[in-house]
C-alpha cells in the first residue's frame, strides 16, 4: 500500500527526506521568514494535538479565513491528520455569504489570520445552529491582543500540550542534527529562520493511533465560491494527489523550485499548486505580505513555477505597457522595436510558420536588451512554466509569450476535478 496517499503522509515524508529545506516563506514586516519542513511538520503536529484536545475528530469541519500564510496551511493539514475536513474561506467573502458557508459546512472550529477576520466570524457565529469556537493566529497588539490571547492559535497549542501530558505523554521525537536552515533563497533575500533546529516529529500515523484517521478516500476540503447558488467543490485526498501528480507529469516540479502562493486559499488552483503540489514535490511556497504587495513580492521571490489566472496575466501585461510608456527617448524606441519583432515571431509560431531569419536574430538580441530585463521586472525571469486558465485574452497571452514567459494552459486541473465540481448533494445529508 502506498504510504504517501494522504496529504499528512506526504508532509511526514517531506519532513523525513528534507528536514532542513524550506517548506514555507512568509513576508512579515518586510522580512521573509523561512520555515523548514521539520519545523512545519512540528507545527502541524502541535496544532493537531490542540484540535484533538477540543474534541475535533474524524469527519469534523474546520474553517480558515484569511490571506495566505503558513499557519493557515498548517491548520488545514492538522485537521486532515485527525480525519477532519478543511473549509478555506476567501477573506473577501461577503458578510451575508460567510454564515451560509459556516452553516452549510457544519463548521465546529474556525481560525482566522487576524483579529479583524476573527471578529467577522464572531459577529455571525451567534446565528449559527451549532456553536463554533473562533481562534486567531495574529492577535495584534495592545488591548486587542489581551482580548484574544486566550483564543489564539498558540493558546490552542498549549491546550494540546496539556492534553498530551494528561494522556500517555507526547509521542517520541527523533532529534535532528545538522546545520540550521539558512533560507535557501536566491538573490540575497533577507530571511529569518523559524524553528530551523526543531526536532523532526514522529509521523502522525505512527506516533499514536488517534493520529491515523485520514484515509485516501476521505473528504479533505470543501471549497465554496462567492455564488450562493453554487454547490461546494468536494475534494478527497486521493483526488487532490491524483490532480497534483498529473500536473507534475505535464510539467515537472522539483524540491528546489520556488512557488508563489497568492491566490485565495478557497480557490482550487491554490489548493492544487500551493498545498498539494508543494507536498508532492517538496518545493517551498512563498506567501506575500499582503494582497497589495503581491507584484512587489513576486519580483523579490522570482518563482520558478507559477499558476497565473487571466486576471494576473492581465495585470502583468499592464505592468509591461505602463513601464514602456514611462520610459523616454532611446529606451522607448528600442523597446517598441524589439516588442514588434517579438510579436511578429510569436504570430509566426501561432500560425506554424517559420520565423524569418532576420526576425529570429533580432529576437536573440532583444532577449538580452529587452525581454529578459522585462521578465526580471515582472519576477518571471526564472520561471520554467506559468500555467494559466482558458479565459486569457489572446492579446495578453501573445504579448507575454512574445516576451519569453513560458505560458501553458492548465488543462490538467479541469480534467481531474471536473466531475467533482458537479456534486449536487448538500452537506446536511
N, C-alpha and C positions, 0 to 999 in steps of 0.2 A: 504493500500500500504506500502511495506517495505520502511522505511526511511533510510536504510543503503544499498542502491542498487547502489551507485556510490562510487568511491574512495574518493572524497571530503566529502561525507556524513559520511563515516567511520572515516575520520580524525576528523570531528566535534564531533562525538560520543566519540572517544577516549579522546579528549581534555576535554569533559564534565565529563567523567567517571574517568579518571586517569590524572588530570591536572598536578600533581607533579611527576608522574612516568617518567622515561627516555624513550624518543622516539628514540633518536639517540645519538651515541657517535662517535666522530671523533678524531683520534690521530693527534695532530699538534705540531710539535717541541718536540716530546717525551711525551706530556701530553694528557691524554684522556679528551676531553671536552664533557660535557654532556648537552643535550638539552631536556627539558621536553616536554610532549605532548602539554601543554598550550603554551609554547614558540614556539614550532614548528608550531602550528596552527596559531599563531600570525604572524610568519614569512611568511607563505604561503599566509595569507590574505593580508599582506603588498605588497608582490610581485604581487599578483593578481591585486591590485589597480594600481601598476605601469604598468603592462601589458595593462590594460584597458586604461590607460592614453595615451598609444602609439597605440591605435586603435586595439588592439588584442581582438578578439571576437570569437563567435561560429564558429567552423569549421576551424579556422586558425591553422597553424602548427608552432611549436616551437621546435628547436633542442637544445640539450645539448651535450657538448663534454668535456670529462674529466674523471678522476678517480672518484670512489665512494666518495661522500661527501654529508652531509645532505642538503646543499643549492641546489644542483642539483636535489635531490628528491623533495625539496620544490618547485622548479621552475616547475617541471612536474605537481605537484598537483595544483599549482596556475593556470597553463594553463587549467587543467581539470575543475577547478571550474568555468571558463569562457566558458566552452563548447569547448575548444581547444583540439588539438591533440599534444602529445609529440613525439619527434623523438630523442631518445637517440642514440648517436653515439659512437662507440668504439674509445678511444683516439689513438689507434694504426692503425686506418683506413688509408689506403694508400692515398697519396695526390691526386692521379688520381681518386680514388673512392669517396672521400669526396664531390666534386662538383656534381657528379652524384646523390648522395643521397639528397643533398640540393635542387637540381633542381627537381628531381622526386617527392619529398615530398612537394614541393612548400612552403618551409620554409620562414617565414617573419621575425622571430626573432631567433637569435642563441646566446646561452650563454655558455661560456667556463669557466673552473675552473681556468686556469692560463693564463698569458699573452701570453705565447708561443702558447698555443692552440688557443687563440683568434687571434693571428697573422696568424695562418694557415687558419682560416676562412676568414679573411680579404683578404688574398692573392688570394683566389679563388672567393670571392663574386662578383668581378667586371665582371666576365664572366657569371654570372647567369642572366636569363632573367628578373627577378624582384629584386628590392633592398632588402637587408637583413640587419637589424640592428644587430650589433655584440656587445655583452656585456661581461664583465669579472667579475668573482667572486673575485679572489685573484689578486689584481692589482700589486703585487710585491713591489718593493722599489725603492727609488732614482728616476732617470729620467723616468723609465718605469711606475712608479706609477702616475707621473704627466701626462703622455701621456694618461693613461686610466681612470683617476679619474672621467671624465665626462661621461664615458661609462662603469661604473661599476654597479654591481647589487645594491649597496647601492644608487647610483645616480638614478637608476630606481625606487627604493622605495621612494625616496624623490619626484620624479615626481608624483608618485601615491598619496602621501600625499597632495601635492599641488592641484592635480586634485580633491581630495575629498573635500578640503576646497572651491574650486571654485564651487562645486556642492551643494549638500544639507548637507555637513558636513559628517564626518565619521560615520559609524553605531555605535550605542551604544555598550559599552563593559561592561561586568559584572565583578566587582572586585572579585578577589580570595583572600581568607585569608588562612593562614596555613603556615607551615614550608617550607623553601626553599628546593629545590631539592638537596639532598646530594650525588647524584651519583648513588645510588642503585647498586653498583658493589660489587664484592666479591674479596677477596684476597688482600685487601688493595691497589687497583689500584689508582694511583694519578689521580684525575679528577678535572676539573674546571667546575662549573655550569654556564650555559649560560642562562640568562633571566629566572631564576627559579621563580622569583616573578612576571613575566609578567602576565597581566590580560588575562583571557580566552576570545577569540574573540567570538562575536555573530556568530552563524552558517551562513556560506556564503549564504545558501539557504534561510535564513530568514532575514538577515540584509537589503538587498536591492534586488529588482527584478533582477537587472542586474547580480547578482552573483548566479543565479539559472538556468544556461543554460545547465548544464550537465544532461543527461538522461542515463538510463542503456544501451540502445541500441546504444548510441553514440560511435563513434570511440575514443579510449583513447590513443593508442600507435601504432606507426609504427616502426617495428624492421627490420633493414637491416643487412644482412650478408656481409661478405667480398667478396662473389662471385657476380660479376657484372651481371651474367646471371640469378641469382635467383630473385624471386619476394619477396617483403616485406611481413612480417607477420603482418596482421591487427588484432588488438585486441580491443574489446569493453569493457566497464566497466562490463557488465554482464558476458562476457566470463572470464575475469580475476577473478572476485569474485567467479564464479562457480568453476573455477580451484582451487582457494585458499581454498574454502570450502571442496573440495574433498581431498585435501592434508591433511587438518586438521582432516577430518573424518578418514583417513587411519592412521595417526599418530598425535595425539593431540598436539597442541601447546598452551601455556598459556601466560598470560600477564607478568609473572615472568621469562619467557625464555630470553635467550640471543642468538642472531643470529649474524653471521659474514658475512658482505656484501663486498665481494672482487671480485666477477665476474664482467666482463664488464657490464655497465648499458644497453647496447644494446642486451645483452643475455636474452632470455626469462625466463631462470631459475632465474636470478637475479630479473626480473620483478615479478615473482611469489613469490619467497621465501623472498626477501628483502622488496619489496614495498607492494604487495597485501596481503601476509600472515601476514606481520607486522601490516598492517592496520586492518585486520580482527581480529587478536588475541591480539594486543596491546603490543607486546613484543618490546624490544629495539634492534635496528640494530646498529652494530658496524662497522665503516669504517676504514680500515687500513690507515696508514700514507702515504704509497707509495707501488707500486707493489713489490718492492724488500724487503719490510719488512713484507710481508704477513705472513710467517711462524712464525716470532717472535711475531707479534701482535696476531696471532691466539692463541699462547700459553698464552699470557698475559690475553686475554679475557676468554678463556676456554668456548666456546659456548655450550649451551645445545642442540641446533638443528643446522643442517648444511646441505647444499647441496654441494657435492663434486664430480665434474665430474671426468672422468677417469684420466685426466692429474694431478689433485690434488691428487687423491689416489695414483698414481704412485710416485709423489713427496714425499708423506708421507711414503710410503714403502721404498723409497730410504733413507730417514732420518733414519728409523729403521735400515736398512742394514749398513749404514755408521757408525752409533753410535756403532753397535755391533762389527764392525771391529776395531773401535778406542780404545775400552776398552781392557785391557790386563788381563792376569792371571785368578784369580778365577772368576771375573765378566764375562769374556768372556765365560768361560766354563759353568758357571751356566746359563747364558742367552741361550746359544746354547741348553743346556739340556731342559730347560723349553719351549723353542721355538719348539723343536722337539715334546715334549708332546702336546703342543697346536695344532700343525699341525696335529698330529695323531688324536686327539679328533675331530678336525674340519672335517677331512676326514671321520671319522665315522658318523658324523652328516649329511654330504652331501650324504652319501650312506644309510641314515636312519638305521644305525646300532647302537647298544647300545655301549656307551663308556665304555671300561673296567674299573673296579673299581679302579685299581691301577693308571691308567691314570687320572681318574677323581680326585682322591685325590692329585696326583701330580699337576694337573692344579689349584686346590684350593690353594696349597702352592705357585705355580707360580704366581697366581693373586696378592699375597702380595709382592712377591720378585721381579717379573719381569714385568708382564703385566700392572698392574696399574701404576707403575713408567714410563713405556714406553708411555702409553696413556697420562700421565701428560706432558711428554716431547713434545708430539705432539699437546697438547692443547685440547685433546678429552676426558679427564678423566670424565668430567661432561656431555658429550653428550649422550642424551637419544636415539637419532636416527640420522643417517647420510644417507641422500638419495644420490644415485649415478645413473649414466646413464648405458645403456646397453653395452657400449663399454669397460667396465672394464675388464682387463685381468684376467683370472681365478686365476693365482698365486698371483696377488696383492690382489684380494678380499679375497682369502683364508688366506693370512697372516694377513690382518687387522682384519678379523673376529676372527681368532685364538687368537689374542691379546685382544679381547674383544670389538672391535669397532662395534657398532650396525649398520652395513651397511644394507640398504634396497634399492631395486630398485625403481626408481621414475617413475613407470608406469602411475601414475595418470596424469602427465603432458601431455604425449603423447595421452592419451585417450581424454582429454578435448580439447587440442589445435591442434590435428591432422587435422581436416577439415579446420581450419582457415589458416593453413600453405599452403594449396593448392590453395588459391585465386589467379587466374592468371591475374586479371584486373590491368591495370596501373592506377595510381592515377590521371592522366590527363583526365580521362573520364568526 
